[in-house]
């Protein structure tokens, strides 16, 4: 999973590469974030072309304020022409997979 800085994320979301994107927001000391990252690694094994990146929220002051990130872990789902969707509850690999799978299908269109 590629890690993006605040500037890279701003460019990716606002100025360039169109298409769906999921951003995993975490902090290094968050135990639940580590569990979520392991679940996302499993999903990436099944869907390696999933448009998923990660960012340490400690280094995203502008984005975390603009997007109003309430807590971590958080997966922000960005689809062109739609409102951002925020996932805060990471109950299972299956639940996360079902929500992220359509992003791969959109990439193929």
C-alpha positions in Angstrom: 0.0 0.0 0.0 1.5 3.3 -1.1 1.9 6.0 1.5 1.2 9.6 0.5 2.2 12.9 2.0 -0.3 15.7 2.4 0.9 17.4 -0.8 0.8 14.1 -2.8 -2.7 13.4 -1.5 -3.9 16.9 -2.4 -2.5 16.5 -5.9 -4.0 13.0 -6.4 -7.5 14.1 -5.2 -7.8 17.6 -6.5 -5.6 18.1 -9.5 -5.0 15.0 -11.3 -5.5 11.3 -11.5 -9.2 11.1 -11.9 -11.0 7.9 -10.8 -12.0 6.4 -7.6 -9.6 6.3 -4.6 -9.7 4.9 -1.1 -7.5 6.6 1.5 -6.6 4.8 4.7 -6.0 7.3 7.5 -4.0 6.0 10.5 -1.6 6.9 13.3 1.4 4.8 14.1 0.5 4.2 17.7 -3.1 3.1 17.1 -3.6 -0.6 17.7 -6.9 -0.7 15.8 -5.2 1.0 12.9 -2.6 -1.8 12.8 -5.4 -4.4 12.7 -7.2 -2.5 9.9 -4.0 -2.3 7.9 -3.6 -6.1 8.2 -7.2 -6.4 6.9 -6.5 -4.1 4.0 -3.4 -6.1 3.1 -5.6 -9.2 2.8 -7.9 -7.3 0.6 -5.0 -6.0 -1.6 -3.9 -9.6 -2.0 -7.3 -10.5 -3.4 -7.6 -7.2 -5.5 -4.1 -5.9 -6.2 -5.3 -3.2 -8.5 -7.5 -1.6 -5.8 -6.9 2.1 -5.8 -5.9 2.3 -2.1 -3.3 4.5 -0.4 -2.5 5.3 3.2 -1.6 8.5 5.0 -0.5 9.2 8.6 -3.0 11.7 9.9 -0.4 13.3 12.1 1.1 14.8 8.9 -2.2 15.8 7.3 -3.4 18.9 9.3 -5.0 20.6 6.3 -6.8 17.5 5.0 -7.9 16.2 8.3 -9.5 19.6 9.0 -11.1 20.1 5.6 -12.4 16.5 5.5 -13.4 16.7 9.2 -11.8 13.3 10.1 -13.4 12.4 13.4 -11.1 9.5 14.4 -8.8 6.8 13.2 -8.7 4.4 11.7 -10.7 5.9 8.8 -11.1 4.9 5.2 -12.1 7.8 3.0 -13.7 6.7 -0.2 -13.5 9.3 -3.0 -15.5 8.7 -6.2 -15.8 11.3 -9.0 -19.0 13.2 -8.9 -20.0 11.9 -5.4 -19.6 13.0 -1.8 -16.7 11.5 0.1 -17.7 8.5 2.2 -16.1 7.9 5.6 -15.7 4.4 7.1 -14.9 4.4 10.8 -16.1 0.9 11.8 -13.7 -1.8 10.5 -15.7 -4.9 11.6 -14.3 -7.5 9.3 -12.3 -8.1 6.1 -15.6 -9.0 4.4 -17.3 -5.8 5.3 -14.4 -3.6 4.1 -14.0 -5.7 0.9 -17.7 -5.4 0.0 -17.4 -1.6 0.3 -14.1 -1.2 -1.6 -14.7 -3.8 -4.4 -16.8 -1.4 -6.5 -13.8 0.9 -6.8 -11.9 -1.8 -8.7 -14.9 -2.3 -11.0 -15.1 1.4 -11.7 -11.4 1.4 -12.6 -12.0 -1.2 -15.3 -14.8 0.7 -17.0 
